[in-house]
Amino acid sequence: MARKKAKARSRKVSRAKRSFIDYNSLTFILFLVFVLFVSVLLVARMLAAN
């Protein structure tokens, strides 16, 4: 019984880690998209100024 419980616990931990990694990568991708968007806006503004 104890082994089964330990297995279930480790499975839960691995699942939580996986979702945490997915969440981090998602926020990172959103941040990259935001940075790209801002840089494009700045370039467009510079071109408009010229």
N, CA, C and O atoms as CSV, one atom per row, in Angstrom:
chain,resi,resn,atom,element,x,y,z
A,1,MET,N,N,0.826,-1.214,0.000
A,1,MET,CA,C,0.000,0.000,0.000
A,1,MET,C,C,0.858,1.261,0.000
A,1,MET,O,O,0.587,2.214,-0.731
A,2,ALA,N,N,1.876,1.252,0.815
A,2,ALA,CA,C,2.718,2.445,0.906
A,2,ALA,C,C,3.372,2.730,-0.443
A,2,ALA,O,O,3.507,3.885,-0.847
A,3,ARG,N,N,3.779,1.656,-1.139
A,3,ARG,CA,C,4.422,1.860,-2.444
A,3,ARG,C,C,3.453,2.498,-3.428
A,3,ARG,O,O,3.822,3.403,-4.177
A,4,LYS,N,N,2.214,2.021,-3.424
A,4,LYS,CA,C,1.221,2.595,-4.328
A,4,LYS,C,C,1.046,4.085,-4.047
A,4,LYS,O,O,0.999,4.895,-4.973
A,5,LYS,N,N,0.950,4.439,-2.774
A,5,LYS,CA,C,0.782,5.849,-2.409
A,5,LYS,C,C,1.974,6.675,-2.888
A,5,LYS,O,O,1.801,7.773,-3.416
A,6,ALA,N,N,3.185,6.143,-2.701
A,6,ALA,CA,C,4.383,6.869,-3.124
A,6,ALA,C,C,4.367,7.066,-4.637
A,6,ALA,O,O,4.710,8.137,-5.138
A,7,LYS,N,N,3.967,6.021,-5.354
A,7,LYS,CA,C,3.907,6.135,-6.819
A,7,LYS,C,C,2.925,7.230,-7.230
A,7,LYS,O,O,3.235,8.064,-8.082
A,8,ALA,N,N,1.737,7.223,-6.621
A,8,ALA,CA,C,0.724,8.224,-6.958
A,8,ALA,C,C,1.263,9.629,-6.668
A,8,ALA,O,O,1.055,10.559,-7.446
A,9,ARG,N,N,1.962,9.765,-5.529
A,9,ARG,CA,C,2.481,11.084,-5.167
A,9,ARG,C,C,3.504,11.553,-6.203
A,9,ARG,O,O,3.465,12.705,-6.636
A,10,SER,N,N,4.427,10.654,-6.603
A,10,SER,CA,C,5.449,11.042,-7.576
A,10,SER,C,C,4.795,11.405,-8.913
A,10,SER,O,O,5.230,12.327,-9.602
A,11,ARG,N,N,3.739,10.660,-9.264
A,11,ARG,CA,C,3.040,10.964,-10.513
A,11,ARG,C,C,2.436,12.370,-10.446
A,11,ARG,O,O,2.531,13.140,-11.402
A,12,LYS,N,N,1.815,12.696,-9.306
A,12,LYS,CA,C,1.229,14.032,-9.136
A,12,LYS,C,C,2.300,15.110,-9.276
A,12,LYS,O,O,2.084,16.128,-9.934
A,13,VAL,N,N,3.446,14.880,-8.658
A,13,VAL,CA,C,4.527,15.872,-8.704
A,13,VAL,C,C,4.992,16.077,-10.138
A,13,VAL,O,O,5.178,17.210,-10.582
A,14,SER,N,N,5.182,14.959,-10.872
A,14,SER,CA,C,5.657,15.085,-12.248
A,14,SER,C,C,4.631,15.849,-13.090
A,14,SER,O,O,4.995,16.665,-13.937
A,15,ARG,N,N,3.348,15.575,-12.846
A,15,ARG,CA,C,2.306,16.277,-13.608
A,15,ARG,C,C,2.349,17.771,-13.294
A,15,ARG,O,O,2.236,18.601,-14.196
A,16,ALA,N,N,2.512,18.112,-12.020
A,16,ALA,CA,C,2.562,19.524,-11.631
A,16,ALA,C,C,3.767,20.195,-12.272
A,16,ALA,O,O,3.672,21.317,-12.768
A,17,LYS,N,N,4.907,19.499,-12.260
A,17,LYS,CA,C,6.103,20.081,-12.875
A,17,LYS,C,C,5.871,20.342,-14.356
A,17,LYS,O,O,6.250,21.388,-14.882
A,18,ARG,N,N,5.239,19.370,-15.023
A,18,ARG,CA,C,5.010,19.527,-16.457
A,18,ARG,C,C,4.136,20.754,-16.734
A,18,ARG,O,O,4.459,21.560,-17.606
A,19,SER,N,N,3.028,20.899,-15.991
A,19,SER,CA,C,2.132,22.035,-16.202
A,19,SER,C,C,2.852,23.348,-15.871
A,19,SER,O,O,2.628,24.369,-16.520
A,20,PHE,N,N,3.725,23.305,-14.845
A,20,PHE,CA,C,4.472,24.515,-14.482
A,20,PHE,C,C,5.397,24.922,-15.617
A,20,PHE,O,O,5.506,26.105,-15.939
A,21,ILE,N,N,6.066,23.943,-16.229
A,21,ILE,CA,C,6.966,24.237,-17.348
A,21,ILE,C,C,6.157,24.807,-18.521
A,21,ILE,O,O,6.575,25.775,-19.156
A,22,ASP,N,N,4.999,24.201,-18.802
A,22,ASP,CA,C,4.158,24.698,-19.890
A,22,ASP,C,C,3.757,26.149,-19.632
A,22,ASP,O,O,3.777,26.981,-20.538
A,23,TYR,N,N,3.392,26.440,-18.376
A,23,TYR,CA,C,2.978,27.793,-18.029
A,23,TYR,C,C,4.129,28.768,-18.222
A,23,TYR,O,O,3.929,29.866,-18.743
A,24,ASN,N,N,5.339,28.381,-17.807
A,24,ASN,CA,C,6.499,29.257,-17.968
A,24,ASN,C,C,6.779,29.513,-19.446
A,24,ASN,O,O,7.021,30.654,-19.838
A,25,SER,N,N,6.750,28.466,-20.270
A,25,SER,CA,C,7.022,28.647,-21.689
A,25,SER,C,C,5.948,29.532,-22.320
A,25,SER,O,O,6.246,30.337,-23.203
A,26,LEU,N,N,4.696,29.385,-21.870
A,26,LEU,CA,C,3.618,30.208,-22.413
A,26,LEU,C,C,3.853,31.678,-22.105
A,26,LEU,O,O,3.733,32.523,-22.992
A,27,THR,N,N,4.186,31.992,-20.862
A,27,THR,CA,C,4.439,33.389,-20.500
A,27,THR,C,C,5.647,33.920,-21.258
A,27,THR,O,O,5.665,35.081,-21.666
A,28,PHE,N,N,6.663,33.070,-21.450
A,28,PHE,CA,C,7.860,33.488,-22.184
A,28,PHE,C,C,7.508,33.823,-23.630
A,28,PHE,O,O,7.980,34.822,-24.172
A,29,ILE,N,N,6.672,32.979,-24.257
A,29,ILE,CA,C,6.261,33.229,-25.642
A,29,ILE,C,C,5.465,34.530,-25.724
A,29,ILE,O,O,5.673,35.327,-26.639
A,30,LEU,N,N,4.555,34.749,-24.771
A,30,LEU,CA,C,3.774,35.990,-24.760
A,30,LEU,C,C,4.696,37.196,-24.625
A,30,LEU,O,O,4.500,38.214,-25.289
A,31,PHE,N,N,5.714,37.073,-23.753
A,31,PHE,CA,C,6.667,38.164,-23.563
A,31,PHE,C,C,7.422,38.441,-24.857
A,31,PHE,O,O,7.616,39.601,-25.223
A,32,LEU,N,N,7.849,37.390,-25.554
A,32,LEU,CA,C,8.564,37.561,-26.818
A,32,LEU,C,C,7.673,38.255,-27.846
A,32,LEU,O,O,8.117,39.163,-28.549
A,33,VAL,N,N,6.420,37.823,-27.928
A,33,VAL,CA,C,5.484,38.441,-28.881
A,33,VAL,C,C,5.310,39.917,-28.552
A,33,VAL,O,O,5.273,40.758,-29.450
A,34,PHE,N,N,5.201,40.233,-27.256
A,34,PHE,CA,C,5.041,41.624,-26.835
A,34,PHE,C,C,6.259,42.453,-27.233
A,34,PHE,O,O,6.118,43.563,-27.747
A,35,VAL,N,N,7.452,41.915,-26.995
A,35,VAL,CA,C,8.684,42.632,-27.348
A,35,VAL,C,C,8.751,42.854,-28.860
A,35,VAL,O,O,9.104,43.944,-29.311
A,36,LEU,N,N,8.416,41.828,-29.643
A,36,LEU,CA,C,8.425,41.965,-31.097
A,36,LEU,C,C,7.436,43.044,-31.531
A,36,LEU,O,O,7.747,43.875,-32.385
A,37,PHE,N,N,6.244,43.025,-30.937
A,37,PHE,CA,C,5.222,44.012,-31.280
A,37,PHE,C,C,5.713,45.427,-30.999
A,37,PHE,O,O,5.539,46.318,-31.830
A,38,VAL,N,N,6.328,45.644,-29.827
A,38,VAL,CA,C,6.836,46.969,-29.467
A,38,VAL,C,C,7.945,47.400,-30.419
A,38,VAL,O,O,7.979,48.550,-30.857
A,39,SER,N,N,8.853,46.479,-30.739
A,39,SER,CA,C,9.951,46.838,-31.644
A,39,SER,C,C,9.408,47.202,-33.024
A,39,SER,O,O,9.896,48.142,-33.651
A,40,VAL,N,N,8.412,46.474,-33.499
A,40,VAL,CA,C,7.812,46.790,-34.807
A,40,VAL,C,C,7.168,48.167,-34.756
A,40,VAL,O,O,7.301,48.946,-35.700
A,41,LEU,N,N,6.469,48.479,-33.664
A,41,LEU,CA,C,5.856,49.794,-33.521
A,41,LEU,C,C,6.919,50.891,-33.555
A,41,LEU,O,O,6.744,51.911,-34.221
A,42,LEU,N,N,8.017,50.678,-32.837
A,42,LEU,CA,C,9.090,51.677,-32.810
A,42,LEU,C,C,9.677,51.873,-34.203
A,42,LEU,O,O,9.911,53.007,-34.622
A,43,VAL,N,N,9.911,50.797,-34.913
A,43,VAL,CA,C,10.469,50.900,-36.277
A,43,VAL,C,C,9.501,51.649,-37.178
A,43,VAL,O,O,9.911,52.512,-37.954
A,44,ALA,N,N,8.217,51.323,-37.080
A,44,ALA,CA,C,7.221,51.999,-37.910
A,44,ALA,C,C,7.188,53.496,-37.592
A,44,ALA,O,O,7.065,54.322,-38.496
A,45,ARG,N,N,7.299,53.840,-36.316
A,45,ARG,CA,C,7.284,55.243,-35.918
A,45,ARG,C,C,8.519,55.966,-36.463
A,45,ARG,O,O,8.426,57.099,-36.935
A,46,MET,N,N,9.670,55.301,-36.394
A,46,MET,CA,C,10.903,55.895,-36.923
A,46,MET,C,C,10.784,56.111,-38.428
A,46,MET,O,O,11.178,57.159,-38.939
A,47,LEU,N,N,10.247,55.132,-39.131
A,47,LEU,CA,C,10.080,55.263,-40.581
A,47,LEU,C,C,9.102,56.397,-40.901
A,47,LEU,O,O,9.310,57.153,-41.851
A,48,ALA,N,N,8.051,56.510,-40.118
A,48,ALA,CA,C,7.080,57.588,-40.331
A,48,ALA,C,C,7.733,58.946,-40.072
A,48,ALA,O,O,7.453,59.919,-40.773
A,49,ALA,N,N,8.598,59.006,-39.070
A,49,ALA,CA,C,9.272,60.268,-38.761
A,49,ALA,C,C,10.206,60.655,-39.901
A,49,ALA,O,O,10.322,61.831,-40.247
A,50,ASN,N,N,10.867,59.661,-40.482
A,50,ASN,CA,C,11.770,59.954,-41.594
A,50,ASN,C,C,10.959,60.277,-42.841
A,50,ASN,O,O,11.532,60.553,-43.895
